[in-house]
Structure formats: structure tokens, C-alpha cells
Amino acid sequence: MAGTATKKEVTVAEKLDALYQLQKIDSEIDRIRTVRGELPLEVQDLEDELLGLETRLNKLQDEVKEIEQDILDRKNATKDAEVAIAKYKEQQNNVRNNREYESLEKEIEFQGLEIKLHEKRSKEAKFTLTNKVEILDQTKAKYELRKSDLDSKKAELDEIIAETQKEEDALQTKSDAAKKNIEERLLTAYTRLRTNAKNGLAVVPVDRDSCGGCFNKIPPQRQLDIQSKRKIIVCEHCGRVLVPSEF
């Protein structure tokens, strides 16, 4: 029976090599993304603000339509009341007794009160409408200004992306390939360290007897252990993986 091939065990030194190579690739990706600066966040913030302004504009436009409809309805109701008054006055000319006359007089008085109420409510609605239209115009102006800012920022960002995207894509492919050669446990730790570090450095060389990440001094014996690459050593202060300076 043919012997089963055994998988070659990866040494600690090889693991460190792979991690540091991945770090160098990812640092290049970080460098490219840094060129874009805060632009992606600014674009996202402007897009979010525009969405909020659109919602506000739609709400204001609906409110303006409702007020305009209310004013129109009251205008029509006033006309109907005036027609009713004219009809009741005409009927008063043909009443048979005082009771009928007084009944019609009450109807005329009621319709007169309705007209006054509609006039009062219309006046209030017109005042509210003027304020709403003013706010609507201000919101429209703000929306156009923000949209202009967004278009400008997007154009700037698109230009930068066009210049760097090809290089970033190539590096990202290399990064994905490099990750396949690193065991899951180490990769998880590496990703966590990168996420927590402001500069994205999870694996750093010893630089002038200090950690290349937080710059705290490393004892001589620990430096010898790092130099030997026999085990994975992390900085006691920042937790980054340490590799020899001449790596």
C-alpha cells in the first residue's frame, strides 16, 4: 500500500515571514487609501445629509399642499355659505309666519358665523403657509448647495481612485493570496491587531532596540529571542508581533 504523504510542518520563522510579508502588502494598501484622506467619509456624510434633506423637502412639500388645499376648501365653503345665505334671504320673502322667518334668520346667522370662521382659519393658514414656503425655499437652497459640494467631492474622489485603483486591486489580490498561507488563528490575531492600531501595523520590526509600533524599549534578552525567530513574540506594551530589524 502506498504511503500517505505528510504535510510539511510550517516553522515559526516561516510563519513570521508570511505575517510580515502580508503586513508590508497591507501597509501599501493603507498608504494608497491614505492618499484619499477623508474624502470617502466626506462623500458619505454629504450623501447622508442629502437623504435627510430630501426627506425634509418631501415633508415640507406635502405640508404646503395640505395647507393650500385647506385654504381652497375654506374658500369654496365660504362661497357655499354665501349661496345659502342668499337662498335663505329669498325664502324669507315668502314665509307664512314669524316662526319660519326666525328659523331662516338663524340659518343666515349660522352661515355668517361659518364665513367668519373660514376667513379666520384661512388667514391663519396663509400665515402658516408663508412660513412653510420660506422654510421650504431655504431647505431647497441648502439641498442645492450640499449637492454641489457632493458633486465636487465625488469628482475629486473619482479622480484619485482612477489613479490608484489598479495598484490597489493588484495589492489586494496579493494580500488575499498571502492570507491563504497563514493559519486561521494567526490571521484572526493579525486582523484584530490591525483593526485596533491607528496606523494599521500588526507586525513590526525592532527599531533601535525599540518596538517599531509603540517605540517602547525592548530588553536585550527579548531582542535575542526575537532575532532567533523560534517563537512568536509580541510587544509587552502594544501587543504587536515583533520581528528582527534586518528582516
Backbone torsions as a table, in degrees:
resi	resn	phi	psi	omega
1	MET	NA	134.7	-176.9
2	ALA	-68.3	141.7	-179.5
3	GLY	-71.2	147.8	179.8
4	THR	-84.2	131.6	-179.0
5	ALA	-71.7	131.4	179.7
6	THR	-93.3	140.7	-179.7
7	LYS	-74.4	132.4	-178.9
8	LYS	-64.7	130.1	-179.9
9	GLU	-76.8	133.0	-178.6
10	VAL	-82.6	129.4	-179.8
11	THR	-77.9	163.3	178.3
12	VAL	-62.1	-39.3	179.6
13	ALA	-60.5	-41.0	179.2
14	GLU	-67.7	-36.5	177.3
15	LYS	-63.8	-42.3	179.0
16	LEU	-66.0	-40.5	176.5
17	ASP	-57.2	-49.1	-177.6
18	ALA	-62.4	-43.0	-180.0
19	LEU	-63.5	-43.4	-177.7
20	TYR	-70.2	-35.9	176.7
21	GLN	-63.8	-41.4	177.2
22	LEU	-62.6	-41.8	179.1
23	GLN	-59.9	-42.5	-179.0
24	LYS	-64.2	-40.5	177.7
25	ILE	-64.0	-48.7	-177.7
26	ASP	-65.6	-31.3	177.5
27	SER	-67.2	-34.1	175.7
28	GLU	-66.3	-40.2	176.8
29	ILE	-62.8	-42.4	178.3
30	ASP	-60.2	-41.7	-179.1
31	ARG	-60.0	-44.3	179.6
32	ILE	-62.8	-43.1	-178.4
33	ARG	-69.5	-27.5	177.7
34	THR	-67.1	-31.6	178.3
35	VAL	-58.0	-33.8	180.0
36	ARG	-74.3	-15.8	176.8
37	GLY	57.2	-137.4	-177.6
38	GLU	-89.1	2.4	-175.1
39	LEU	-55.2	-47.9	179.8
40	PRO	-58.1	-39.5	178.5
41	LEU	-68.6	-39.4	178.6
42	GLU	-63.7	-41.8	178.0
43	VAL	-62.3	-44.7	179.8
44	GLN	-62.7	-42.9	179.1
45	ASP	-62.0	-42.4	179.4
46	LEU	-66.6	-39.5	177.8
47	GLU	-62.9	-42.0	178.4
48	ASP	-64.7	-41.5	-179.7
49	GLU	-65.2	-40.0	178.6
50	LEU	-63.5	-39.0	177.0
51	LEU	-61.2	-42.8	177.9
52	GLY	-63.7	-41.4	179.2
53	LEU	-67.1	-36.9	177.3
54	GLU	-62.0	-44.3	178.3
55	THR	-60.9	-43.8	179.4
56	ARG	-65.2	-41.9	178.5
57	LEU	-60.7	-45.5	-180.0
58	ASN	-61.6	-41.1	179.8
59	LYS	-65.1	-45.5	179.7
60	LEU	-63.3	-41.9	179.0
61	GLN	-63.2	-39.5	177.3
62	ASP	-65.0	-41.6	-179.9
63	GLU	-65.3	-40.2	178.0
64	VAL	-62.3	-43.9	178.7
65	LYS	-62.2	-41.1	179.4
66	GLU	-62.8	-43.5	-179.9
67	ILE	-66.5	-43.4	178.9
68	GLU	-61.5	-39.9	178.1
69	GLN	-66.4	-39.4	178.3
70	ASP	-62.5	-42.9	178.3
71	ILE	-62.6	-43.5	179.4
72	LEU	-63.6	-43.2	179.8
73	ASP	-61.8	-40.0	-179.8
74	ARG	-70.2	-34.0	176.4
75	LYS	-64.1	-44.1	178.8
76	ASN	-66.9	-38.8	179.5
77	ALA	-65.0	-36.4	177.5
78	THR	-64.6	-42.8	177.7
79	LYS	-61.4	-42.2	179.0
80	ASP	-63.2	-39.6	179.2
81	ALA	-65.9	-40.0	178.4
82	GLU	-64.1	-40.0	176.9
83	VAL	-63.5	-41.4	180.0
84	ALA	-64.2	-42.4	178.8
85	ILE	-60.6	-45.6	179.4
86	ALA	-60.3	-40.2	-179.3
87	LYS	-66.5	-44.6	-178.9
88	TYR	-65.4	-36.9	179.2
89	LYS	-65.2	-38.8	178.1
90	GLU	-65.8	-38.6	180.0
91	GLN	-66.7	-29.4	179.7
92	GLN	-62.9	-25.9	179.9
93	ASN	-71.2	-14.7	-175.8
94	ASN	-121.2	20.1	-179.4
95	VAL	-74.6	156.7	-178.6
96	ARG	-99.3	-19.4	-179.1
97	ASN	-154.1	173.0	-177.6
98	ASN	-65.0	-33.8	-178.1
99	ARG	-61.6	-43.8	178.2
100	GLU	-65.3	-39.5	-179.7
101	TYR	-62.9	-46.4	-179.4
102	GLU	-65.2	-35.9	177.9
103	SER	-62.9	-43.8	178.7
104	LEU	-67.6	-35.4	179.2
105	GLU	-62.5	-39.3	177.5
106	LYS	-64.8	-38.2	177.7
107	GLU	-64.7	-41.0	178.5
108	ILE	-64.0	-42.8	179.4
109	GLU	-63.3	-42.2	179.0
110	PHE	-61.8	-46.0	179.9
111	GLN	-64.3	-34.3	177.1
112	GLY	-64.6	-41.4	176.8
113	LEU	-64.8	-38.3	177.4
114	GLU	-61.3	-41.5	179.5
115	ILE	-63.0	-44.6	179.4
116	LYS	-62.7	-40.7	179.0
117	LEU	-64.0	-44.6	178.7
118	HIS	-62.5	-39.4	179.4
119	GLU	-64.1	-42.6	179.6
120	LYS	-63.7	-48.6	-179.6
121	ARG	-64.5	-36.5	178.6
122	SER	-65.8	-39.9	179.0
123	LYS	-62.9	-43.6	178.4
124	GLU	-64.3	-42.3	-179.2
125	ALA	-64.8	-38.2	179.7
126	LYS	-66.6	-37.2	177.0
127	PHE	-64.8	-45.7	178.2
128	THR	-63.0	-40.3	-179.8
129	LEU	-61.6	-42.7	179.4
130	THR	-59.0	-44.6	179.4
131	ASN	-65.5	-42.7	-179.5
132	LYS	-63.4	-42.3	-179.5
133	VAL	-65.0	-38.0	178.2
134	GLU	-63.9	-45.0	178.0
135	ILE	-64.4	-39.7	179.1
136	LEU	-61.6	-45.4	179.5
137	ASP	-63.0	-41.2	178.3
138	GLN	-64.2	-40.8	179.6
139	THR	-66.9	-39.0	177.2
140	LYS	-62.0	-44.0	-179.9
141	ALA	-63.2	-42.3	178.6
142	LYS	-64.3	-41.1	179.4
143	TYR	-60.9	-46.2	-179.4
144	GLU	-63.4	-38.7	179.4
145	LEU	-64.8	-46.8	-180.0
146	ARG	-65.8	-35.8	179.4
147	LYS	-66.1	-38.6	176.9
148	SER	-64.1	-42.3	177.2
149	ASP	-61.1	-43.6	-178.9
150	LEU	-63.0	-45.7	179.8
151	ASP	-59.2	-41.5	179.9
152	SER	-65.8	-46.4	-179.9
153	LYS	-65.0	-39.7	179.7
154	LYS	-64.7	-42.3	179.4
155	ALA	-62.2	-41.9	179.2
156	GLU	-64.3	-44.5	-179.0
157	LEU	-66.2	-43.3	179.8
158	ASP	-60.2	-37.0	-180.0
159	GLU	-66.1	-43.5	179.7
160	ILE	-66.4	-42.8	-179.9
161	ILE	-62.3	-41.1	179.9
162	ALA	-60.2	-34.2	-178.3
163	GLU	-77.2	-27.7	-171.7
164	THR	-115.7	-12.4	-171.9
165	GLN	-61.1	-41.7	-177.7
166	LYS	-61.0	-45.4	179.8
167	GLU	-64.9	-42.0	-179.8
168	GLU	-64.3	-43.1	180.0
169	ASP	-60.7	-41.8	179.8
170	ALA	-64.4	-42.2	178.8
171	LEU	-67.5	-37.4	179.4
172	GLN	-64.5	-37.6	176.8
173	THR	-63.2	-43.0	178.1
174	LYS	-64.3	-39.3	179.7
175	SER	-64.1	-45.1	179.7
176	ASP	-61.9	-39.1	179.7
177	ALA	-68.4	-40.1	-179.4
178	ALA	-65.7	-35.0	-178.9
179	LYS	-64.9	-28.8	-179.2
180	LYS	-67.4	-21.1	-178.9
181	ASN	-92.8	5.0	-178.2
182	ILE	-116.2	133.2	-178.3
183	GLU	-62.8	150.4	-172.0
184	GLU	-57.2	-40.8	-177.9
185	ARG	-60.5	-46.5	180.0
186	LEU	-67.6	-39.0	-178.5
187	LEU	-65.0	-39.1	178.1
188	THR	-63.3	-44.2	179.3
189	ALA	-64.4	-42.4	179.2
190	TYR	-60.2	-47.1	-179.1
191	THR	-62.9	-41.2	179.6
192	ARG	-63.9	-43.8	179.4
193	LEU	-63.2	-42.8	179.4
194	ARG	-62.7	-40.1	-179.2
195	THR	-65.3	-39.1	-176.3
196	ASN	-81.9	-20.8	-178.1
197	ALA	-85.5	133.4	-178.8
198	LYS	-61.7	-36.1	-178.5
199	ASN	-96.1	6.2	177.2
200	GLY	72.2	14.0	-178.7
201	LEU	-93.0	118.9	177.3
202	ALA	-107.6	-28.4	-179.5
203	VAL	-123.5	120.9	-175.5
204	VAL	-133.3	147.5	176.3
205	PRO	-81.6	160.6	172.9
206	VAL	-74.7	127.7	-176.7
207	ASP	-127.9	113.1	-179.7
208	ARG	55.8	48.8	178.0
209	ASP	63.9	18.5	-178.8
210	SER	-130.7	161.3	175.3
211	CYS	-65.4	130.9	-179.9
212	GLY	-71.9	-3.5	179.4
213	GLY	-102.6	-53.5	-176.6
214	CYS	-107.6	-7.2	174.7
215	PHE	68.6	17.5	173.6
216	ASN	-78.7	146.2	-178.2
217	LYS	-64.7	143.4	178.3
218	ILE	-112.7	127.2	-179.8
219	PRO	-57.5	147.9	-178.2
220	PRO	-53.8	-43.8	-178.7
221	GLN	-62.8	-39.4	179.6
222	ARG	-67.2	-35.0	177.8
223	GLN	-63.6	-37.7	178.2
224	LEU	-64.8	-39.4	177.6
225	ASP	-64.1	-39.8	178.7
226	ILE	-65.5	-42.2	-178.3
227	GLN	-61.3	-35.8	-176.5
228	SER	-73.3	-23.7	179.6
229	LYS	56.4	35.0	-179.7
230	ARG	-91.7	-18.3	176.1
231	LYS	-149.0	158.6	-179.9
232	ILE	-81.7	121.4	-177.4
233	ILE	-116.8	134.5	179.0
234	VAL	-113.0	155.1	178.7
235	CYS	-65.6	134.2	-179.4
236	GLU	-68.7	-19.2	-176.1
237	HIS	-96.3	-45.3	-174.9
238	CYS	-113.3	-11.5	176.8
239	GLY	82.4	3.3	179.6
240	ARG	-72.5	150.8	176.7
241	VAL	-74.5	132.8	-177.2
242	LEU	-104.2	136.2	177.5
243	VAL	-127.8	160.4	-178.6
244	PRO	-60.4	153.2	-176.5
245	SER	-67.0	-31.5	-178.7
246	GLU	-91.6	19.1	-176.7
247	PHE	-55.1	NA	NA
